[in-house]
Amino acid sequence: MKKKTKRKNDRTKWILIVMLTSFILSIIFSSLSESIIPNINIVFGIILIIVFILIGMIFDMIGVAITAAKEKPFHSMASKKVKGSKHSIKLLKNSDKLASICNDVVGDVAGVVSGSAGMLVSNMISKEFNLNGSIVILVVTGLIASLTITTKAIGKSIAIENSEKITFMVGKLIHLFSFKKI
């Protein structure tokens, strides 16, 4: 009975962490886009939207790669003391949580923010070229949605085919920036 209660408490705590993290990231990304986009030209606004789409794609790739990768090659590397291999093993042992953070929190927040940034850019385009705002918004949001879906689909294919490489790259990156070297 205690094990079930602990699992439920862990799950509840995890849900609260995901909710809080997504809330904070949404505020940070949205405030960045809303404070930057009105002060730049249309081209840089479009570049910022593309950056948000790419952030979503990259984190989606990481989440998929970590769930698709196998642990065995990393144990072999860890026995040879290859830097980043132990971090990669830790990533794989926590793949469910990391996939949730990468895919659902960062990936989805980046998608939402690229959409709201698209609204700002749409307004800029409408005013600059004296176009119908509703039509511009439809075209821009359609483009953002299709780019987001397409890049994530491409990223997922790459992530599945290169899951160990991507997981190891992330493990090496974490090793590089970790204070406590494993």
Secondary structure, DSSP 8 states (H G I E B T S, - for coil): -HHHHHHHHHHHHHHHHHHHHHHHHHHHHHHHHHHHGGGS-HHHHHHHHHHHHHHHHHHHHHHHHHHH--SHHHHHHHHTT-TTHHHHHHHHHTHHHHHIIIIIIIIHHHHHHHHHHHHHHHHHHHHHHT--HHHHHHHHHHHHHHHHHHHHHHHHHHHHHTHHHHHHHHHHHHHHH-SS--
